[in-house]
Amino acid sequence: MKGGTKVQTLLWLYFAGLEPVLNKCYPLCDWLLGWTGRLPGVWAVAIVGFLTGLGVNLFQKFCSDQRLLGHCKSDMDKLAVRIAEAKQAEDMETFTRLNNVSRRIGGKYAIRSLLPALWTIPPVVVVCMWIASRLAYQPIRPGQEVKVTCNFEDLAQGYAYILPGEGVEVRAMAFAPPVAGSQEQPRLVAQGGTIAAILDGKEDPDKQAARYKDIEASSYSKWYKPWSYLKIPEDSRWFKPWKWARLRTEEDRKQGVKDQQAATAPPLGREADWLVRFDKEGAFPLTVHHDGKSYEVKVPVRAKAGRAPEIQNYFRWSSPEENQLQFVCFDLKDSMPAEWWNLWWQWIGVYILVALGFGVGLRFALGIK
């Protein structure tokens, strides 16, 4: 897998450091929340968001000194009235004294109410990552053909293969050259067989065209895009998402779009690809063989509700030879589209809206100070 040094560092920290910890927490989440996977994606995420808001509020109520916080809040309300009276009477000595007392009480209130909230941050992070792993994508259906991609280190060569088992059909894929004289990029097509060559990855032309279209549309100034009001330095011919602007000429604008497209499309690393079809429901072992080693991934297949396989299955980040398999990935469908009702953030938008909405509402309903 290729990319910038900072991106590579962040990915390594996640896959080599954070993901092993999360994987130890997921079984508990499966036991507590796994039943939501039987529901449609939106409802499943909404219910988890509601339970998150409820859980955070219950922890705040029973794990904080509500009696002390109540007294602090009552004292601050009374002091606010007396401070306003002192200010109106221009009694600056009383105003200053009462204001200092109010600040001390306010600081104690903030610390005592914040400490329990800090304890809830790690569980909320785990729940969010669990949603991304279990509910963010649709499960694989019987008869559905899904693309499986193996990502390798930069010096990997040769071939990899998947042996089909009972009820599993495997077809290797390769990049077909474009028609002579055509401007199209090579497309990944099924070639048949189970052995796939390890080649330099190429972005799917349809996905690339859609991404380029979004970037170009975003380059135009709109009233609802405040970042488009910013001006770009004259010596800058490309722009970043937070610096989109009205470029001085149409030529500059077009060049800016091209540069932005190139900046958001780093070259892909070495990969091998297959199309895999599962004939029936069940949990299927899918084993990739490369360089005398085997890498097995469990693939759940469900006719209706159920969880999807992990979209990225991590095996190693690097090896001394720099020629080994790193990831086995599945091309899965999102559990919900990006629409206005989820703030165009898909499951993340639904989770945030429900968790915050019910979190604030339940705070008043439970009488939390």
Secondary structure, 3 states (H helix, E strand, C coil): CCCCHHHHHHHHHHHHHHHHHHHHHHHHHHHHHHHHHHCCHHHHHHHHHHHHHHHHHHHHHHCCCHHHHHHHHHHHHHHHHHHHHHHHCCCHHHHHHHHHHHHHHHHHHHHHHHHHHHHHHHHHHHHHHHHHHHCCECCECCCCEEEEEEEECCCCCCEEEECCCCCEEEEEEEEECCCCCCCCCCEEEECCCCEEECEECCCCHHHHHHHHHHHHHHCCCCCCCHHHECCCCCCCCCCCHHHCECCCCHHHHHHHHHHHHHHCCCCCCEEEEEEEEECCCEEEEEEEEECCEEEEEEEEECCCCCCCCCCEEECCCCCCCCCCEEEEEECCCECCCCCHHHCCCCHHHHHHHHHHHHHHHHHHHCCCC
